[in-house]
């Protein structure tokens, strides 16, 4: 992993934490994700005339990823309904990198070398520390934890599916444009069915911030998809989930959730892990 790729993924991590915080802040989760998903649909459709079509070999992965992303959004909405942002977000994101390492080794034949493996393990230790700190001193909310863990599984699966798909696409921009266009209609369609005439009035107060979240979501994932064409999937997944540290900071500043010394130590482990992954590159 080169410094340029690492910078792109870290930028994606910050942007990703930002749109998740926006989604959490909108009280009605269906309204929030309708704006974010629908905004992604509009961005994808606007980009399609300029990006063209992905190569034929990418379409099975793109369609599979669209279905997995819909499950991801549904589970993420549920985890945000049931748990605090500082708890749900770290657990959902922190479970993914090790799963990606295993899945990528099996399906993409990518086995990390010693430095990368050490970096992934240290990074995951830091991410796990943040997640566990989110559970401190309270009775576990098992439904929220279950939803967050299931969200993490979908993240790992779509990460590998998209990593293989974008490499077969011939164009990361075409792949992200069509991915947004294909998956983006489902949640707005469900919201329209569920809320009918109430939907425009519910969307209006959050339209600006929701569409900002959509733009951030598309930008974050476009950067990750580009990075997946330049480096192996597992280190990118581990580095991408540094968004957990950003999310924890947002939780402390915006949602008044404690950050704490253990999260500082976890962030330190993550930084060391990133350094080892860069050494591998």
Secondary structure, 3 states (H helix, E strand, C coil): CCHHHHHHHHHHHHHHHHHHHHHHHCCCHHHHHHHHHHHHHHHHHHHHHHHCCCCHHHHHHHHHHHHHHHHHHHHHHHHHHHCCHHHHHHHHHHCHHHHHHHHHHHHCCCCCCHHHHHHHHHHHHHHHHHHHHCCCCCCCCHHHHHHHHHHHHHHHHHHHHHHHHHHHHCCHHHHHHHHHHHHHHHHHHHHHHHHHHHHHHHHHCCHHHHHHHHHHHHHHHHHHHHHHCCCCHHHHHHHHCCHHHHHHHHHHHCCCCCCCHHHHHHHHHHHHHHHHHHHHC
